[in-house]
């Protein structure tokens, strides 16, 4: 029996963007606050939570 287990793992776009922002912050190239440096992590999560809340409100 031949099982084909294709598994894709990786950091993804948001993770790479966050990593790039952190490196730029540490090197002093950008002077943004840490909230904006980590925005690629929390903005998609916030959008997801808002969508879920809207779905639950509309379902009632």
PDB file of N, CA, C and O in Angstrom:
ATOM      1  N   UNK A   1       0.836  -1.164   0.000  1.00  0.00           N
ATOM      2  CA  UNK A   1       0.000   0.000   0.000  1.00  0.00           C
ATOM      3  C   UNK A   1       0.890   1.239   0.000  1.00  0.00           C
ATOM      4  O   UNK A   1       1.794   1.364   0.826  1.00  0.00           O
ATOM      5  N   UNK A   2       0.630   2.147  -0.926  1.00  0.00           N
ATOM      6  CA  UNK A   2       1.428   3.351  -1.059  1.00  0.00           C
ATOM      7  C   UNK A   2       0.629   4.536  -0.534  1.00  0.00           C
ATOM      8  O   UNK A   2      -0.357   4.949  -1.142  1.00  0.00           O
ATOM      9  N   UNK A   3       1.054   5.069   0.579  1.00  0.00           N
ATOM     10  CA  UNK A   3       0.388   6.236   1.151  1.00  0.00           C
ATOM     11  C   UNK A   3       1.218   7.471   0.833  1.00  0.00           C
ATOM     12  O   UNK A   3       2.433   7.498   1.032  1.00  0.00           O
ATOM     13  N   UNK A   4       0.541   8.474   0.342  1.00  0.00           N
ATOM     14  CA  UNK A   4       1.211   9.716   0.001  1.00  0.00           C
ATOM     15  C   UNK A   4       0.844  10.763   1.044  1.00  0.00           C
ATOM     16  O   UNK A   4      -0.264  11.298   1.027  1.00  0.00           O
ATOM     17  N   UNK A   5       1.746  11.049   1.928  1.00  0.00           N
ATOM     18  CA  UNK A   5       1.514  12.049   2.977  1.00  0.00           C
ATOM     19  C   UNK A   5       2.206  13.344   2.592  1.00  0.00           C
ATOM     20  O   UNK A   5       3.373  13.567   2.915  1.00  0.00           O
ATOM     21  N   UNK A   6       1.468  14.187   1.901  1.00  0.00           N
ATOM     22  CA  UNK A   6       2.002  15.506   1.561  1.00  0.00           C
ATOM     23  C   UNK A   6       1.631  16.457   2.675  1.00  0.00           C
ATOM     24  O   UNK A   6       0.455  16.694   2.950  1.00  0.00           O
ATOM     25  N   UNK A   7       2.642  16.994   3.303  1.00  0.00           N
ATOM     26  CA  UNK A   7       2.413  17.893   4.416  1.00  0.00           C
ATOM     27  C   UNK A   7       3.193  19.179   4.175  1.00  0.00           C
ATOM     28  O   UNK A   7       4.409  19.161   3.987  1.00  0.00           O
ATOM     29  N   UNK A   8       2.478  20.279   4.186  1.00  0.00           N
ATOM     30  CA  UNK A   8       3.115  21.568   3.965  1.00  0.00           C
ATOM     31  C   UNK A   8       3.195  22.290   5.305  1.00  0.00           C
ATOM     32  O   UNK A   8       2.180  22.522   5.962  1.00  0.00           O
ATOM     33  N   UNK A   9       4.391  22.634   5.691  1.00  0.00           N
ATOM     34  CA  UNK A   9       4.584  23.387   6.926  1.00  0.00           C
ATOM     35  C   UNK A   9       5.450  24.593   6.608  1.00  0.00           C
ATOM     36  O   UNK A   9       6.238  24.585   5.662  1.00  0.00           O
ATOM     37  N   UNK A  10       5.290  25.605   7.399  1.00  0.00           N
ATOM     38  CA  UNK A  10       6.101  26.786   7.180  1.00  0.00           C
ATOM     39  C   UNK A  10       5.605  27.940   8.012  1.00  0.00           C
ATOM     40  O   UNK A  10       4.621  27.833   8.743  1.00  0.00           O
ATOM     41  N   UNK A  11       6.300  29.033   7.887  1.00  0.00           N
ATOM     42  CA  UNK A  11       6.001  30.202   8.678  1.00  0.00           C
ATOM     43  C   UNK A  11       4.826  30.970   8.083  1.00  0.00           C
ATOM     44  O   UNK A  11       3.957  31.421   8.828  1.00  0.00           O
ATOM     45  N   UNK A  12       4.778  31.126   6.802  1.00  0.00           N
ATOM     46  CA  UNK A  12       3.719  31.880   6.150  1.00  0.00           C
ATOM     47  C   UNK A  12       4.078  33.336   5.979  1.00  0.00           C
ATOM     48  O   UNK A  12       5.082  33.818   6.503  1.00  0.00           O
ATOM     49  N   UNK A  13       3.229  34.032   5.228  1.00  0.00           N
ATOM     50  CA  UNK A  13       3.496  35.429   4.897  1.00  0.00           C
ATOM     51  C   UNK A  13       3.510  36.324   6.130  1.00  0.00           C
ATOM     52  O   UNK A  13       4.419  37.137   6.300  1.00  0.00           O
ATOM     53  N   UNK A  14       2.510  36.178   6.984  1.00  0.00           N
ATOM     54  CA  UNK A  14       2.425  37.034   8.173  1.00  0.00           C
ATOM     55  C   UNK A  14       3.607  36.802   9.109  1.00  0.00           C
ATOM     56  O   UNK A  14       4.127  37.755   9.690  1.00  0.00           O
ATOM     57  N   UNK A  15       4.028  35.576   9.261  1.00  0.00           N
ATOM     58  CA  UNK A  15       5.177  35.269  10.101  1.00  0.00           C
ATOM     59  C   UNK A  15       6.458  35.861   9.558  1.00  0.00           C
ATOM     60  O   UNK A  15       7.270  36.400  10.310  1.00  0.00           O
ATOM     61  N   UNK A  16       6.642  35.759   8.242  1.00  0.00           N
ATOM     62  CA  UNK A  16       7.839  36.331   7.628  1.00  0.00           C
ATOM     63  C   UNK A  16       7.831  37.859   7.722  1.00  0.00           C
ATOM     64  O   UNK A  16       8.866  38.478   7.968  1.00  0.00           O
ATOM     65  N   UNK A  17       6.661  38.456   7.524  1.00  0.00           N
ATOM     66  CA  UNK A  17       6.563  39.904   7.626  1.00  0.00           C
ATOM     67  C   UNK A  17       6.867  40.371   9.051  1.00  0.00           C
ATOM     68  O   UNK A  17       7.560  41.371   9.243  1.00  0.00           O
ATOM     69  N   UNK A  18       6.354  39.654  10.041  1.00  0.00           N
ATOM     70  CA  UNK A  18       6.643  39.984  11.437  1.00  0.00           C
ATOM     71  C   UNK A  18       8.132  39.854  11.723  1.00  0.00           C
ATOM     72  O   UNK A  18       8.722  40.720  12.368  1.00  0.00           O
ATOM     73  N   UNK A  19       8.733  38.786  11.249  1.00  0.00           N
ATOM     74  CA  UNK A  19      10.166  38.581  11.443  1.00  0.00           C
ATOM     75  C   UNK A  19      10.974  39.702  10.798  1.00  0.00           C
ATOM     76  O   UNK A  19      11.942  40.186  11.385  1.00  0.00           O
ATOM     77  N   UNK A  20      10.585  40.116   9.597  1.00  0.00           N
ATOM     78  CA  UNK A  20      11.284  41.212   8.922  1.00  0.00           C
ATOM     79  C   UNK A  20      11.143  42.509   9.719  1.00  0.00           C
ATOM     80  O   UNK A  20      12.115  43.248   9.876  1.00  0.00           O
ATOM     81  N   UNK A  21       9.933  42.788  10.224  1.00  0.00           N
ATOM     82  CA  UNK A  21       9.730  43.996  11.019  1.00  0.00           C
ATOM     83  C   UNK A  21      10.564  43.973  12.300  1.00  0.00           C
ATOM     84  O   UNK A  21      11.135  44.991  12.691  1.00  0.00           O
ATOM     85  N   UNK A  22      10.632  42.813  12.949  1.00  0.00           N
ATOM     86  CA  UNK A  22      11.433  42.693  14.183  1.00  0.00           C
ATOM     87  C   UNK A  22      12.906  42.955  13.887  1.00  0.00           C
ATOM     88  O   UNK A  22      13.572  43.670  14.636  1.00  0.00           O
ATOM     89  N   UNK A  23      13.411  42.387  12.812  1.00  0.00           N
ATOM     90  CA  UNK A  23      14.813  42.597  12.443  1.00  0.00           C
ATOM     91  C   UNK A  23      15.072  44.071  12.138  1.00  0.00           C
ATOM     92  O   UNK A  23      16.078  44.631  12.574  1.00  0.00           O
ATOM     93  N   UNK A  24      14.161  44.699  11.388  1.00  0.00           N
ATOM     94  CA  UNK A  24      14.324  46.117  11.069  1.00  0.00           C
ATOM     95  C   UNK A  24      14.272  46.980  12.328  1.00  0.00           C
ATOM     96  O   UNK A  24      14.991  47.974  12.430  1.00  0.00           O
ATOM     97  N   UNK A  25      13.427  46.605  13.282  1.00  0.00           N
ATOM     98  CA  UNK A  25      13.334  47.345  14.550  1.00  0.00           C
ATOM     99  C   UNK A  25      14.630  47.205  15.350  1.00  0.00           C
ATOM    100  O   UNK A  25      15.153  48.187  15.877  1.00  0.00           O
ATOM    101  N   UNK A  26      15.136  45.983  15.435  1.00  0.00           N
ATOM    102  CA  UNK A  26      16.362  45.741  16.205  1.00  0.00           C
ATOM    103  C   UNK A  26      17.548  46.465  15.576  1.00  0.00           C
ATOM    104  O   UNK A  26      18.415  46.972  16.288  1.00  0.00           O
ATOM    105  N   UNK A  27      17.590  46.517  14.252  1.00  0.00           N
ATOM    106  CA  UNK A  27      18.683  47.202  13.566  1.00  0.00           C
ATOM    107  C   UNK A  27      18.532  48.722  13.590  1.00  0.00           C
ATOM    108  O   UNK A  27      19.441  49.438  13.172  1.00  0.00           O
ATOM    109  N   UNK A  28      17.397  49.218  14.071  1.00  0.00           N
ATOM    110  CA  UNK A  28      17.185  50.651  14.168  1.00  0.00           C
ATOM    111  C   UNK A  28      16.755  51.314  12.867  1.00  0.00           C
ATOM    112  O   UNK A  28      16.781  52.540  12.756  1.00  0.00           O
ATOM    113  N   UNK A  29      16.362  50.515  11.887  1.00  0.00           N
ATOM    114  CA  UNK A  29      15.956  51.066  10.598  1.00  0.00           C
ATOM    115  C   UNK A  29      14.554  51.672  10.682  1.00  0.00           C
ATOM    116  O   UNK A  29      14.273  52.688  10.046  1.00  0.00           O
ATOM    117  N   UNK A  30      13.685  51.051  11.462  1.00  0.00           N
ATOM    118  CA  UNK A  30      12.353  51.609  11.676  1.00  0.00           C
ATOM    119  C   UNK A  30      12.183  51.929  13.157  1.00  0.00           C
ATOM    120  O   UNK A  30      12.761  51.263  14.016  1.00  0.00           O
ATOM    121  N   UNK A  31      11.396  52.940  13.442  1.00  0.00           N
ATOM    122  CA  UNK A  31      11.192  53.400  14.820  1.00  0.00           C
ATOM    123  C   UNK A  31       9.752  53.196  15.268  1.00  0.00           C
ATOM    124  O   UNK A  31       9.252  53.949  16.103  1.00  0.00           O
ATOM    125  N   UNK A  32       9.086  52.194  14.726  1.00  0.00           N
ATOM    126  CA  UNK A  32       7.687  51.940  15.052  1.00  0.00           C
ATOM    127  C   UNK A  32       7.565  51.373  16.454  1.00  0.00           C
ATOM    128  O   UNK A  32       8.527  50.843  17.011  1.00  0.00           O
ATOM    129  N   UNK A  33       6.355  51.493  17.024  1.00  0.00           N
ATOM    130  CA  UNK A  33       6.095  50.868  18.317  1.00  0.00           C
ATOM    131  C   UNK A  33       5.960  49.356  18.110  1.00  0.00           C
ATOM    132  O   UNK A  33       5.721  48.886  16.998  1.00  0.00           O
ATOM    133  N   UNK A  34       6.118  48.611  19.198  1.00  0.00           N
ATOM    134  CA  UNK A  34       6.047  47.161  19.104  1.00  0.00           C
ATOM    135  C   UNK A  34       4.653  46.675  18.705  1.00  0.00           C
ATOM    136  O   UNK A  34       4.510  45.590  18.141  1.00  0.00           O
ATOM    137  N   UNK A  35       3.635  47.469  18.995  1.00  0.00           N
ATOM    138  CA  UNK A  35       2.290  47.106  18.567  1.00  0.00           C
ATOM    139  C   UNK A  35       2.186  46.998  17.054  1.00  0.00           C
ATOM    140  O   UNK A  35       1.546  46.086  16.530  1.00  0.00           O
ATOM    141  N   UNK A  36       2.823  47.940  16.351  1.00  0.00           N
ATOM    142  CA  UNK A  36       2.804  47.899  14.883  1.00  0.00           C
ATOM    143  C   UNK A  36       3.786  46.885  14.329  1.00  0.00           C
ATOM    144  O   UNK A  36       3.560  46.324  13.257  1.00  0.00           O
ATOM    145  N   UNK A  37       4.861  46.648  15.038  1.00  0.00           N
ATOM    146  CA  UNK A  37       5.819  45.619  14.601  1.00  0.00           C
ATOM    147  C   UNK A  37       5.131  44.248  14.585  1.00  0.00           C
ATOM    148  O   UNK A  37       5.348  43.446  13.677  1.00  0.00           O
ATOM    149  N   UNK A  38       4.307  43.995  15.595  1.00  0.00           N
ATOM    150  CA  UNK A  38       3.624  42.707  15.719  1.00  0.00           C
ATOM    151  C   UNK A  38       2.247  42.694  15.046  1.00  0.00           C
ATOM    152  O   UNK A  38       1.512  41.714  15.170  1.00  0.00           O
ATOM    153  N   UNK A  39       1.894  43.757  14.346  1.00  0.00           N
ATOM    154  CA  UNK A  39       0.590  43.857  13.686  1.00  0.00           C
ATOM    155  C   UNK A  39       0.295  42.708  12.713  1.00  0.00           C
ATOM    156  O   UNK A  39      -0.856  42.277  12.641  1.00  0.00           O
ATOM    157  N   UNK A  40       1.269  42.196  11.967  1.00  0.00           N
ATOM    158  CA  UNK A  40       0.937  41.074  11.078  1.00  0.00           C
ATOM    159  C   UNK A  40       0.450  39.835  11.832  1.00  0.00           C
ATOM    160  O   UNK A  40      -0.130  38.935  11.224  1.00  0.00           O
ATOM    161  N   UNK A  41       0.675  39.776  13.128  1.00  0.00           N
ATOM    162  CA  UNK A  41       0.177  38.650  13.920  1.00  0.00           C
ATOM    163  C   UNK A  41      -1.212  38.929  14.479  1.00  0.00           C
ATOM    164  O   UNK A  41      -2.066  38.042  14.469  1.00  0.00           O
ATOM    165  N   UNK A  42      -1.455  40.154  14.972  1.00  0.00           N
ATOM    166  CA  UNK A  42      -2.726  40.405  15.653  1.00  0.00           C
ATOM    167  C   UNK A  42      -3.832  40.920  14.741  1.00  0.00           C
ATOM    168  O   UNK A  42      -5.007  40.739  15.063  1.00  0.00           O
ATOM    169  N   UNK A  43      -3.509  41.552  13.621  1.00  0.00           N
ATOM    170  CA  UNK A  43      -4.564  42.052  12.731  1.00  0.00           C
ATOM    171  C   UNK A  43      -5.369  40.906  12.094  1.00  0.00           C
ATOM    172  O   UNK A  43      -6.599  40.961  12.127  1.00  0.00           O
ATOM    173  N   UNK A  44      -4.741  39.880  11.520  1.00  0.00           N
ATOM    174  CA  UNK A  44      -5.554  38.779  10.968  1.00  0.00           C
ATOM    175  C   UNK A  44      -6.384  38.072  12.035  1.00  0.00           C
ATOM    176  O   UNK A  44      -7.516  37.669  11.767  1.00  0.00           O
ATOM    177  N   UNK A  45      -5.841  37.918  13.233  1.00  0.00           N
ATOM    178  CA  UNK A  45      -6.588  37.299  14.326  1.00  0.00           C
ATOM    179  C   UNK A  45      -7.789  38.161  14.704  1.00  0.00           C
ATOM    180  O   UNK A  45      -8.875  37.638  14.954  1.00  0.00           O
ATOM    181  N   UNK A  46      -7.600  39.471  14.746  1.00  0.00           N
ATOM    182  CA  UNK A  46      -8.702  40.376  15.069  1.00  0.00           C
ATOM    183  C   UNK A  46      -9.806  40.318  14.017  1.00  0.00           C
ATOM    184  O   UNK A  46     -10.991  40.299  14.351  1.00  0.00           O
ATOM    185  N   UNK A  47      -9.414  40.290  12.756  1.00  0.00           N
ATOM    186  CA  UNK A  47     -10.400  40.193  11.673  1.00  0.00           C
ATOM    187  C   UNK A  47     -11.182  38.896  11.782  1.00  0.00           C
ATOM    188  O   UNK A  47     -12.400  38.891  11.608  1.00  0.00           O
ATOM    189  N   UNK A  48     -10.496  37.794  12.067  1.00  0.00           N
ATOM    190  CA  UNK A  48     -11.150  36.498  12.221  1.00  0.00           C
ATOM    191  C   UNK A  48     -12.166  36.530  13.366  1.00  0.00           C
ATOM    192  O   UNK A  48     -13.282  36.030  13.228  1.00  0.00           O
ATOM    193  N   UNK A  49     -11.774  37.117  14.486  1.00  0.00           N
ATOM    194  CA  UNK A  49     -12.675  37.189  15.645  1.00  0.00           C
ATOM    195  C   UNK A  49     -13.900  38.042  15.317  1.00  0.00           C
ATOM    196  O   UNK A  49     -15.015  37.684  15.693  1.00  0.00           O
ATOM    197  N   UNK A  50     -13.710  39.158  14.626  1.00  0.00           N
ATOM    198  CA  UNK A  50     -14.840  40.014  14.247  1.00  0.00           C
ATOM    199  C   UNK A  50     -15.789  39.259  13.323  1.00  0.00           C
ATOM    200  O   UNK A  50     -17.006  39.354  13.483  1.00  0.00           O
ATOM    201  N   UNK A  51     -15.258  38.517  12.369  1.00  0.00           N
ATOM    202  CA  UNK A  51     -16.101  37.739  11.457  1.00  0.00           C
ATOM    203  C   UNK A  51     -16.905  36.701  12.221  1.00  0.00           C
ATOM    204  O   UNK A  51     -18.097  36.530  11.961  1.00  0.00           O
ATOM    205  N   UNK A  52     -16.274  36.004  13.159  1.00  0.00           N
ATOM    206  CA  UNK A  52     -16.981  34.994  13.956  1.00  0.00           C
ATOM    207  C   UNK A  52     -18.089  35.637  14.781  1.00  0.00           C
ATOM    208  O   UNK A  52     -19.191  35.094  14.857  1.00  0.00           O
ATOM    209  N   UNK A  53     -17.818  36.786  15.400  1.00  0.00           N
ATOM    210  CA  UNK A  53     -18.826  37.484  16.205  1.00  0.00           C
ATOM    211  C   UNK A  53     -20.000  37.910  15.320  1.00  0.00           C
ATOM    212  O   UNK A  53     -21.156  37.759  15.717  1.00  0.00           O
ATOM    213  N   UNK A  54     -19.719  38.436  14.136  1.00  0.00           N
ATOM    214  CA  UNK A  54     -20.786  38.851  13.218  1.00  0.00           C
ATOM    215  C   UNK A  54     -21.626  37.649  12.797  1.00  0.00           C
ATOM    216  O   UNK A  54     -22.850  37.750  12.723  1.00  0.00           O
ATOM    217  N   UNK A  55     -20.992  36.529  12.524  1.00  0.00           N
ATOM    218  CA  UNK A  55     -21.731  35.315  12.146  1.00  0.00           C
ATOM    219  C   UNK A  55     -22.650  34.879  13.273  1.00  0.00           C
ATOM    220  O   UNK A  55     -23.803  34.523  13.025  1.00  0.00           O
ATOM    221  N   UNK A  56     -22.165  34.900  14.499  1.00  0.00           N
ATOM    222  CA  UNK A  56     -23.006  34.508  15.640  1.00  0.00           C
ATOM    223  C   UNK A  56     -24.162  35.483  15.855  1.00  0.00           C
ATOM    224  O   UNK A  56     -25.266  35.070  16.209  1.00  0.00           O
ATOM    225  N   UNK A  57     -23.913  36.761  15.646  1.00  0.00           N
ATOM    226  CA  UNK A  57     -24.986  37.753  15.787  1.00  0.00           C
ATOM    227  C   UNK A  57     -26.046  37.566  14.706  1.00  0.00           C
ATOM    228  O   UNK A  57     -27.242  37.634  14.988  1.00  0.00           O
ATOM    229  N   UNK A  58     -25.613  37.332  13.481  1.00  0.00           N
ATOM    230  CA  UNK A  58     -26.571  37.140  12.397  1.00  0.00           C
ATOM    231  C   UNK A  58     -27.319  35.812  12.501  1.00  0.00           C
ATOM    232  O   UNK A  58     -28.427  35.688  11.980  1.00  0.00           O
ATOM    233  N   UNK A  59     -26.735  34.832  13.157  1.00  0.00           N
ATOM    234  CA  UNK A  59     -27.368  33.519  13.302  1.00  0.00           C
ATOM    235  C   UNK A  59     -28.519  33.557  14.294  1.00  0.00           C
ATOM    236  O   UNK A  59     -29.402  32.700  14.251  1.00  0.00           O
ATOM    237  N   UNK A  60     -28.519  34.531  15.180  1.00  0.00           N
ATOM    238  CA  UNK A  60     -29.596  34.623  16.194  1.00  0.00           C
ATOM    239  C   UNK A  60     -30.863  35.146  15.633  1.00  0.00           C
ATOM    240  O   UNK A  60     -31.850  35.278  16.357  1.00  0.00           O
TER     241      UNK A  60
END
